[in-house]
Structure formats: C-alpha cells, structure tokens
Amino acid sequence: MTKTIHVQYFAILREQRGLAQEKLTTATATAAEFYDELRGRHGFTLEAGRLRVAVNDEFVPWGAPLREGDRLVFIPPVAGG
C-alpha cells in the first residue's frame, strides 16, 4: 500500500537534493527502506548508518514502520565549533 510522507532535509542532504522539504508517495514499509529509495532517486552520498532519523519529531530506529502522513527528518552528522 502506498502512503504519502513529508520529508525535511538538512545540511548535505538539502544541498544534494536542492530542496529543504518535499512530499513523496512511497510503498516502502520502514524508514530504512524509504531512505534507500531516496538514495537511489536523489543520489544521496551518505549511508543510512551515518544519519539519525526522526518520525513525527521523535528519534526512531531505522526499522520503524511508516504510516500515511508521517513527517520524516534525516539528520546528517554536523560539525560544531
């Protein structure tokens, strides 16, 4: 079953995508599968293991199930100073 997911991108992912956010339809079941789909679609260079994922404003494991209307944020490593 397909579902619509709202995605926000930060840092390098935003640069590589050229957008800060978008709404996509997917048949993937988990955050990990969805990110793999996005890597293929948009050419993201970071592997999932380098990112944190949040669904509906809460950090979740990569195996978290996705539901219609979820809001995902993929958070890349950041440098501080």
FISE-733518 format. One record per residue: residue number from 1; x, y, z of N, C-alpha, C in turn. Coordinates in steps of 0.1 Angstrom, whole numbers. Layout:
 seq   n.X   n.Y   n.Z  ca.X  ca.Y  ca.Z   c.X   c.Y   c.Z
 NUM     X     Y     Z     X     Y     Z     X     Y     Z
...
***
This chain:
 seq   n.X   n.Y   n.Z  ca.X  ca.Y  ca.Z   c.X   c.Y   c.Z
   1     8   -12     0     0     0     0     9    12     0
   2     6    22    -8    13    34    -9     9    44     2
   3    18    53     6    15    63    16    22    76    12
   4    17    87    16    24   100    14    32   104    26
   5    45   107    24    54   110    35    59   124    33
   6    60   132    43    66   145    43    80   144    48
   7    90   149    40   104   148    43   111   161    44
   8   119   163    54   127   175    55   142   171    54
   9   150   179    47   164   177    45   172   188    52
  10   183   184    58   192   193    64   207   191    58
  11   214   202    59   229   201    56   231   195    42
  12   240   185    42   244   180    29   233   174    21
  13   223   168    28   211   162    21   203   173    14
  14   202   184    20   195   196    14   203   201     2
  15   216   201     3   224   206    -8   223   196   -20
  16   224   183   -17   223   173   -27   209   172   -34
  17   199   175   -26   185   174   -32   182   187   -38
  18   187   198   -33   183   211   -38   170   216   -33
  19   165   210   -23   152   213   -16   154   211    -1
  20   146   219     7   146   217    21   136   207    26
  21   125   206    18   115   196    21   107   192     9
  22   100   181     9    91   177    -1    82   166     4
  23    71   164    -4    61   154    -1    62   143   -12
  24    64   130    -7    66   119   -17    56   108   -14
  25    53   100   -24    45    88   -22    54    76   -23
  26    52    67   -14    61    55   -14    54    43   -10
  27    59    31   -13    53    19    -9    62    12     1
  28    73    19     5    83    13    15    76    12    28
  29    81     3    36    75     0    49    82     6    61
  30    95     8    60   103    14    71   111    26    67
  31   116    33    77   124    44    75   137    40    67
  32   143    29    70   154    24    63   151    22    48
  33   140    15    45   137    13    31   134    26    24
  34   128    35    30   125    48    24   137    56    21
  35   147    56    31   160    63    28   167    56    16
  36   167    43    16   173    36     4   167    40    -9
  37   154    42    -9   147    46   -21   151    61   -24
  38   152    69   -14   156    83   -17   171    84   -22
  39   179    75   -17   193    75   -21   194    72   -36
  40   186    62   -40   185    58   -55   179    69   -63
  41   169    76   -58   161    86   -65   169    99   -66
  42   176   103   -55   182   116   -55   197   116   -55
  43   203   104   -54   218   103   -54   225   107   -41
  44   218   106   -30   224   109   -17   237   101   -15
  45   248   107   -10   260   101    -8   262    94     5
  46   254    99    15   256    94    29   248    81    31
  47   255    71    37   248    59    40   239    61    52
  48   229    53    54   220    54    65   227    54    78
  49   237    46    80   244    44    93   251    57    97
  50   252    67    88   258    80    92   247    90    96
  51   235    86    96   224    96    98   216    91   110
  52   208   101   116   198    98   126   185   100   118
  53   174    93   122   161    95   116   151    98   127
  54   142   108   124   131   112   133   118   111   125
  55   108   105   132    95   104   126    86   111   135
  56    79   121   129    69   129   137    76   135   150
  57    88   140   148    95   148   158   101   139   169
  58   102   126   167   108   117   177   119   108   170
  59   131   107   176   141    98   171   136    84   171
  60   138    77   161   133    63   160   144    54   154
  61   143    41   156   152    32   150   149    31   135
  62   159    27   127   157    26   112   146    17   108
  63   143     7   116   133    -3   113   119     2   116
  64   117    15   121   104    20   124    95    20   112
  65    82    15   115    73    15   104    68    29   100
  66    65    30    87    60    43    82    45    42    80
  67    38    53    83    24    54    81    20    66    73
  68     8    66    67     3    77    59     5    90    67
  69    11   100    60    12   114    66    23   116    75
  70    32   106    78    43   108    86    52   119    81
  71    59   125    91    69   136    88    83   130    92
  72    92   128    82   105   123    84   115   134    83
  73   125   133    92   137   141    91   149   132    92
  74   158   134    82   171   126    82   181   136    86
  75   188   133    97   198   143   103   212   138   101
  76   219   145    92   233   141    90   242   146   101
  77   255   140   101   264   145   111   267   160   109
  78   269   167   120   272   181   118   285   184   126
  79   292   194   121   305   199   127   301   210   136
  80   307   211   148   304   222   156   317   230   159
  81   315   241   165   326   249   168   324   259   179
***
